[in-house]
């Protein structure tokens, strides 16, 4: 038995953060989420799977019109013609309360109830699928804890839209724990909600396939679904299948070894071609991050827009207009001999010595944190102050890193060598 596990398709969700400019592949990225869904259907047919499960957020919210629903029906009808069942739970983006429009689903599609968990047994392939949809966008209860018991002599799949015990960047919806999932005795948990692919566990299998199409720079890298091969009630193989039609990537360039703009453009061209080769024919949206210290800093600081347009031109030439420069980030620094400045008997020399003294003196840093940073810490958003991912500005290692970063930039600005605004 083979099945596909997908989630977070967000059909008709727009891609974000893409500035229009001449030569950018605008037309090719329209409808990227739809094309990723078409790739899902094509994969199911090509691989002759026995089942497709979708772990929520099929849609990105209420349909603007019925065309979104009609597009989905058209796709799954192709599966119906091959006798392939589809099991779906709603997530926070397509919760029952958010969708005001609906269409009758094809006979091969089962949309799980949002009032209570239920089980669908597919006798022809020996599979039992358990699931519950979201009734509202913000489900804060542990839905998994109430899922039914496993069905003997079946391969049991739990279909769940959940953040588990929390994932960075994702709201804590339908929270649960691995021990709760393990206690159900299922063979495979098909999760949704988290857009980064992750195998949480293999005993039993607990999997996030990630979303099918990246929609902005934070959703970078390959996106798709999971293909599972099952034999004698055990998962023999898990395979990640790429479905995305446009991929988001970053390209980091250090100006330390780049003497002029031509050298920068040559390095960018090499990097772009390398990323494009790895994308296997997909369009790329690339964020170019230029950092480091060198003679090129002044030109970049004075003419950032010129540099950005030159990079876009280089990307068009290097890729035959298959690459979109999403953004150019400039965090370069001027070349400064800070050791020499530290020896000077003037205010700049004194400042460098003071900063270095703070970086090497735990007690002094503690006093600074007590006097200057505590108030700032309280003004941070609550998610940056609490929990396992709290931003601790007064932590010794964080303070040391901040002091090292600010040293060159501050001295450059005071000496007239810094960036212009």
N, C-alpha and C positions, 0 to 999 in steps of 0.2 A: 504494500500500500504506500502511496506517495501523496503528500499534500503540500499546498502552499500556505504559508502564514504571512499575511501582510497587515499593515495597520497605518493609520494616520495618512491617508491618501489626500485629504483636504482638497477634493476635486473642486476646481474653479477658484482656488485661492490664488491671488496674484503674487508674483515674485516681487520682492521689495529691495530697495536700495540700488536700483539700476538707473543711472542718469542716461537720458537719450543724448546721443551725439552721432554725427555723420560717420557711417561705417560700422556702427554697432549693430549686432544681429537682432534687431528689435522683433522683426516678424517671426524669427525662428523660435523665440522663447514664449510667444503667446500660446496660452493653452498648454504649458509644460506639464501641469498636474494631470490634465486629461490624457496627454500622450503617455505619461507614465502608467496610468490606468490601462490604456490600450496595450502597453507592453506587458502588464500583469496578465491580462486575458490571453495574449499571444503566448506567454510563457506557459500558462496552464494548459493550453491546447498542444503546444509543442512537446511538453514533457509528459503528456498523457496522465495528468494527476487525477486522483480519485476524489479530491476535496479541496476547497479553498476556504480558509477562515480569515476573517477581517476583524482586528481587535479595536475597532472604534475610530471615530473621526474620519469616517468615509467622506463626509462633506465638511466644509469650513464654516458652516453656519446655515442660516435659512437661505433657501434658494432665491435668487433674484427673480427667477421665473421657472417654469417647468422644464426648461431645456436641460438643466443640470440633472434632474431625475431621469429624463428621457435618455440622456447620454449613458447613465449607469445601467438602465434597463437594457439598452441596446447591447452593452458589453456582456452582461451576465446571461443574456438570452443565447449568446454564442456558446456559453458553457452548458446551458440547458440542452442544446441540440446534441451535445456529446455526453449527456447524462452526468455532468459534474455538479454536485451540490455545493452551495455556498452558505456559510454560516456567519452571521454578523451580529456584533453588539454595537450599540450607540456609545459614543464617548461624550466628553464635555462640550465639544464643538458642534456635534449633531444630536444633542440630547433631545428627547421627545418634546420638551417644552419649547425648544428653539425653532423647530421646524413647523411652519404653518401650512406647508404644501406637502402633498404626498401622492404617490402613484401605486397602483396595485403591482406587487412584485411578481416576477416570474415564479413558476412552480418549484424551481430548484433552489430558491433563496429562502432561508429562514432567518428572520430578524427576531432576536431574543426579546422577551418580555421585559419591560422596565419596572414592573411592580414587584416582581419576585424572581429568584433564579429558577431556571428550568433546564431540562435535559432533552436533547434530541438524539435518538438512537438511529444510526444508519446501518441497518442490518446487512445490506449488500456488501459493505466493506468492513464490517465489524468494528465500527467506531461509535463512541458516545461523546457528544459535545455538550458541555455544561456552560451556561452563561447567563448574564443579566445585563441589560442595557441601562444607560443613565436616563433617569426620568427628568432630571434638571442638570444644568451645567456644573454646579458645584456639589458633587456627591462626597460627603465627608465620612460616611459610614464604611466599615470594612465589609464590602459586599462578598468577598471570597469566603468569609467565615460561615456564611449561610448557604454556600453552594451544596448541591446534593452529594450524596455518597457516590463513589465510583461504581460503575456497572460491571459485574463479573464477566469475564470472557470477552471484554471489549477493550479496545485501545481508547483510553479516556483522555479527552482534551478539555482543559479549562480555558475558556475564552473570557478575558478580563481586561478592561481599560483601567489602569492603575499606575500610581507612582511608587508602588510598594512602600518601603519605609522612607521614601524621599529621594529625589534625583535633582541635581543642580539645574536650574533654569526651568523647572516644571512645577506647576501647582500640585499640592498634595491632595489629589483626588482619589477616592476609593482606597485609602491607605491600608496596607496589610503587611504581613511579614513572610519571610521565606518559610518559617516553621508552620504557619497557617496553611500555606500552599502544600507543603510536604505532608501535612496531616490529612489531606483529602484523599491521598492514595491515587492521584491521577498520574498518567504517564507523561503528559506534556502540558505546560501552561503557555498558552498563546497570548502574550501581553500586547498592549498598545499604550499610547500616551507619551512615551519617551522617544524622541526623534533620533537618538543615536543607537545604532545596533549594539546589542549586548547579550551575551549568554550569561545569565545570572547563575544558573545551576545546571548540572547534568544529572542530578539524582534527587528528584526527577528533573527533566528538562524544563527550564524556565527561561523564556526567550523574549527579548524585544527585537523585532526585525528592523526597527527604525522606520522613518517615513519613506515614502516611495519617490519623492522629489524634493530636494532641498529648495527652500524658498528665500533664503537670505544667507549672508556670509557666515552666520553662526552655525548654519546647517551645511557644513562643508564636507567634501569627500563623497565617495560612492554612496548611493541611496537605492534601496530596493526592498526585497522580501527574502524570506527563508524557504528553502525547499527541503522537505524532510522525507527520508526513506525509512519505512517501518517494516520490520519482519519479525514474526512470532512475538508481537506485542512489545518490541523494543526498537528504539531509534538506532538505526545503523549508520545514518549519515545525515549531517546538517550542512547545507550548502547555501551561501549567501549569493543571491542573484541580483545583479544591478538592473534597475528599471529606469533610472533617471535619464532625461534627455538633455539636461543642462546641469553642469556640475560647478560647484563653488570651490575655489582654492585660494591659497595665499602664496605669494612669492616674496621672499625676504632678500634684500640686497644690502650689502655693507659697503660704504663708500671708501673704506680705509685703503683699498687697493685699486680704486677707480679714480684716475687723475682728472678726467674731464667728462662732459656730458656724453660724448660719443662712446666712451668706455662704459658708462652707465647703460646707455641704450643697447650696446652690444651684449652686456650681461643680462639685461632684461629679455632680449630676443632669445638668447640661449635658454633661459629659464622658462619662457613661455612655450617654446617648442618642446621642451622636455615635459612640461605639464600636459600639453596637448597630446603628445604621444601616449601618455598614460591614460588619457581619457577615452581612448578607443573610438574616436570619431565624434564624440559629444562636443557641444558648444561649452565653452568655459567662461565663467565670470571670475575674474582674478582680482584680489586686493593686493596691490604692490606696496610692500612695507620697506621703506628706505631708511636705514639707520647707520650709526657709526660716526666716526670722526675723520675728517680729511679735508683737503683743499677744495673739494667740490661743494662743501657745505655752504659757502657764501653765495654761490650762484643759485643753489636750491632755495636758500632763504629769501633771496631777492626776487626770484622769478619762479615761484612754485607753480603758477598756472601754465607757464610755458613748458615747464618740465612735464606736467601732467599731460598736456596735449601731445608732446613729443613721444611720450610713452604710449599713448593711445594710437598714434600713427605707427609706431614700431610694432604694436600688437596686431594691427590690421595687416601690415605687410608680412609679419612672421607667420600669421595663421590663416591668411586668405579670408579675413573677417570672421573667423570662427571663435575669436576671443573678445570678451567684453571686459574692459578695465573698470571694475566696479568702483574702486576708490584708490587714491594714492595717499599713503600716510608718510609724512616726513617727520622723522624724529632724530635728525642728524645733529651733530655738535661740531663746533669749530675745533681746529687743531690748537691745543694749548699745552704748553709745557708746565703742568701744575707743580711739578717738583721744583722747577726753577722759580715760579711765582712764589711758592711757599718760603723761599729763601730771602725774598725781598723785604725791605724794611719800610713797607707802606701799608695802607689799609687793606689792599688786596692780599698781600702776603699774610697779614694778620688773620684775615678771614679764612684763608685756606688752612692755616695752622689750627684755628679754632674748630673748623669742621672736621678736620682729621683727628683732633683731640677727642671730640665727641664720639666719633666712630670707633675709637679704640678704648673708650672709658665707659664701662657699664654703669657706674654710679652716676656719672654726669648725664648720660642719656636718660637715666631714670628720673633725675631732677627735671630735665627738659620735658619729659613725657608728663610728669605730674603738673608742671606749670603751664605748658603750652598746648598739649594735645588732648588732655582729658575733656575739655569743653568741646573740641571738634568731634571727638568720638561720640559724644551724646547727640550731636546733630546729624549723625549718619542715619540712613533708613534702618528700620528695625532688623531687616533681613541681613544687613551687613554688621550688625552688632551682636546678634544672638545665633545660637545653634553651632553646628560643627564647622560651618563655613564663615564664621564671624571674621571680620577684618580687624585685627588687633594692631592698631597703629602704635601702641606702646610696647609691643613685643620687641625684645632686643634685636633679633635678626631682621625684623621688618624695618626698624629704625635705622639700622646699619645700611640696609639696602637703599633706603630713601636718601640718606646722607650721601652715599656714593653717587647716586643718580643726580642729585642737585648740585654737587660740587662744581662740575664742569660747566653746567648750564648757567648757574648763578654768576660764576666768575666771568664767563663769556659775555653775559649781558652787562655786567658792571664795567667791563673793559671795552665795551663797544663792539664786540665780535659776535654777539648773539644774533638770533633770528630777528627779523623785522616784522612788524605787525601792520 
